[in-house]
Amino acid sequence: MASTLISRQFSLSLQKNLWLNAPACRYASKAAAKAEVEVDYDGPLMKTSVPGPRSEALTKQLGEIQNVGAINFFCNYEESRGNYLVDVDGNRMLDIYTQISSIPIGYNHPALLKLMSNPNNLSTLVNRPALGILPPENFPDNLAESLLSVAPSGMSRVQTMACGSCSNENAYKAMFIWYRNKERGHSNPSEEDISSCMINKTPGCPELSILSFMGGFHGRTMGCLATTHSKAIHKLDVPTFDWPIAPFPRLQYPLEEFTRENAQEEARCLEETEDQIVKWRQKGKPVAGIVIEPIQAEGGDNHASPNFFKGLRKIASKHGCAFHVDEVQTGGGTTGKFWAHEHWGMDDPADIVSFSKKLLTGGYYHKNEFQADKAYRIFNTWMGDPTKNLLLAEVLNVIRRENLLEETTRSGKALINGLYELQAQYPGLLSRARGQGTFCAIDICDDPTRSSILLKARDKGLLLGGCGDRSIRFRPSLVFKDYHIDIFLNIFNDVLAMHK
Amino acid sequence: MASTLISRQFSLSLQKNLWLNAPACRYASKAAAKAEVEVDYDGPLMKTSVPGPRSEALTKQLGEIQNVGAINFFCNYEESRGNYLVDVDGNRMLDIYTQISSIPIGYNHPALLKLMSNPNNLSTLVNRPALGILPPENFPDNLAESLLSVAPSGMSRVQTMACGSCSNENAYKAMFIWYRNKERGHSNPSEEDISSCMINKTPGCPELSILSFMGGFHGRTMGCLATTHSKAIHKLDVPTFDWPIAPFPRLQYPLEEFTRENAQEEARCLEETEDQIVKWRQKGKPVAGIVIEPIQAEGGDNHASPNFFKGLRKIASKHGCAFHVDEVQTGGGTTGKFWAHEHWGMDDPADIVSFSKKLLTGGYYHKNEFQADKAYRIFNTWMGDPTKNLLLAEVLNVIRRENLLEETTRSGKALINGLYELQAQYPGLLSRARGQGTFCAIDICDDPTRSSILLKARDKGLLLGGCGDRSIRFRPSLVFKDYHIDIFLNIFNDVLAMHK
């Protein structure tokens, strides 16, 4: 089988490049033994249905401590490699979901193992600093080498945070602070501002809003949650803000057959967005910022054209609203460019770009004017984690060294073509195949069929995730190659045949 | 000097116990050399004023990337040891602030260095899982050995989160979900609940509130921030919720001279709290939960008696509100007990206890009924970080092995007695010395004098932090001993003499 052969060659070549150059370590008798294991397996290998008996037992054990309703199975991360996640029952699955799209270059990448074995990094691992007051010596250089080396166009400033929600929460705060400073003509806050904010009153705590889009997902803390509209279960029973929600375009596929309809749909959404901005200003809750994903991920992999985003950026500027592009799921290379917004081809794509997941650290980039005017306005104890910055710097090295953006573009083409073929083959079952790079999705006829497909695929060694009402999203890591796609398509085809 | 001698003996004995047993590592020529360095220095050593020239240069460099208004100086974490933080200019300071109270057992503790050098942990360091869906095999055991081994009374469930703000945000959500489930009689949400929450409307997003206390600090994301009332700069310009704020007792010191007045003050605050609960219910924004710190830390180290907290707990029960004790800063042992609420002597102290900082991972414990009824209600991509759980388990081992709670109680007595003596010596300058364990504070006559004292102390090798309007808070790690207190008192006395 060709894919097996290619996989092995790839593995051996990586071993030679990376492992054999790694300094030996007397600690590492186990790690050294592992160095002889391939960096990627040559296919799935299933021993039980999933979850297997060991996973079931552990789920029961964890159930005494936490809600386990979302647990898929328990993993053996030591034995996982590259694109393959191994579970505690010895099942080895091709992972096209990658921990909700958060593993950038596969499991146990040799470059990361080597990095974390380096004793020079020990101190970083055990002394977590309060980055906002007492950063380590290498912090500015590390930011320059990691996050700033992939900064979006027009942005040379970045604030790290611990996770995606904190990133968006703080980005919203930065937009509110920017907006009120504009309103005050950059003069000092009044005594009334100062005293009223302490008791949650206007004008200190102003009635401002963030405009978001139906179907969007921006996190689950209370500020973020007010802008999240993908599934009711995220929002139910949590108090929120009266903020405007605009429609996100619902494109019809194949795109080339619905050019006119899709353009009309996007125009409709832009018009409604502008209406909402005007309406909320009239209500006394002006829109300080607009937040949007380049591709609505959790909400069902909803795409829009570069024209739509260009139009939206113009509307934001026209009405004095900040423009925040949330790249928590789209960022990091899977669309074939490092940031999905690069596909829009704009010099000035955004005021703020937030990230997390595959970037390993959370945070947001921003234009100069969105830096808080005073200290302690955007602040918390940790403000990120230098350990994650270290890992990110090495991930970026690997992406460059192994040309992973180009590879992802190439793999993405093979993946979407494969999905088009399957869609033609199973017209009653599949529709709306879509994607950018390997960031792809396809719709299933209904939700129960989708669930059945996901479970049957898993039992055959294919780990996939859902999104939206009835989509399957594909979120492989950046080391997902043509031959992985062959394996995927073969198994997926078998599973679809069972649902024909 | 006695303290120097004791310090050296302590260091040598620790080296013998821990370092010399550590397996050698060929990687670790640098680390091995460091093993010969003592685990704690014998006193501060200052080479420049702080920040020194190297810190100034790095601050300038970082200023191109971020707001640096809060940066104190840059650190050399590799050279820092135990209670001593070393900066990039070679200054060595006795650290009684510990990264905003987040370093549990000092810098570069040998046990943690050994742990992070263990190749068996490498996979944990490089493969961050989505804990809510695909946990590692050792996750339930690790929770049992770490967090559950120190669970507050009545709680056997714990949810990890990445930071303190996320912990409180999710704890608030758990209280809202619990409250609405009670209101619905635990039946399923209505169609109207489901559809209205998607567009930020009642009844799906209900008008519920969290009652907090003036002077409290619970974080800076938007839900948390609505309950934070310590400094205006945290809250200014950020939209918020109309939630009730009750007064926190302002005790008069010395406590034994103001028994009657303080009891009256606490009774007044309890009465006002109950009034607010009634008032907000009448306003149609019922109080789902009460959140409080056992000691208001950021707000100025404000204490209240066990009677106050017992009264508050009763009020919460009476009105059907959840009771959330925020131990983000107080938890982890510095008060001499692992949780500050243990000093209240209650079997059923709380419904929810949140933590972060010295626990190294964020999260919250909760009673069974506060577990969300369905999956994905309390959820995010990472839900904590197993690397931090690993570190915490070892920190807890060290706390037990070295009897650090007892040690902290002992050091705390020496510290507060020293502060009492200084207060008697400088009556115009110092007042209201107070504390529990080493979690101590003292008030300075005014804010400018406080700033001057903090800066002069730092230049003499003593790193302290402020809190409230004019307090200095003492937040040493758990390895802060009698002889460190001697060093502190000597230098602090010198600095105070300059301000007499």
Interface residues (C-beta under 8 A of the other chain):
Chain A: P23 A24 C25 R26 Y27 A28 S29 K30 A31 R54 L58 Q61 L62 E64 I65 Q66 N67 V68 G69 A70 I71 N72 F73 F74 C75 N76 Y77 E78 S80 L85 V88 Q99 I100 S102 I103 Y107 N108 H109 L112 L113 L115 M116 S117 N118 P119 N120 L122 S123 T124 L125 V126 N127 R128 P129 A130 G132 I133 L134 P135 P136 E137 F139 P140 L143 A144 L148 S156 R157 V158 Q159 A162 C163 G164 S165 C166 E169 N170 Y172 K173 F176 I177 Y179 R180 N181 P189 D193 I194 S195 C197 M198 I199 N200 G204 C205 P206 E207 L208 S209 M214 G219 R220 T221 M222 G223 A226 H229 K231 A232 I233 H234 K235 L236 D237 V238 P239 T240 F241 D242 W243 I245 S356 K357 L360 Q371 A372 K374 A375 Y376 R377 I378 F379 N380 T381 W382 T387 L391
Chain B: P23 A24 C25 R26 Y27 A28 K30 A31 R54 L58 Q61 L62 E64 I65 Q66 N67 V68 G69 A70 I71 N72 F73 F74 C75 N76 Y77 E78 S80 L85 V88 Q99 I100 S102 I103 Y107 N108 H109 L112 L113 L115 M116 S117 N118 P119 N120 L122 S123 T124 L125 V126 N127 R128 P129 A130 G132 I133 L134 P135 P136 E137 F139 P140 L143 A144 L148 S156 R157 V158 Q159 A162 C163 G164 S165 C166 E169 N170 Y172 K173 F176 I177 Y179 R180 N181 P189 D193 I194 S195 C197 M198 I199 N200 G204 C205 P206 E207 L208 S209 M214 G219 R220 T221 M222 G223 A226 H229 K231 A232 I233 H234 K235 L236 D237 V238 P239 T240 F241 D242 W243 I245 S356 K357 L360 Q371 A372 K374 A375 Y376 R377 I378 F379 N380 T381 W382 T387 L391
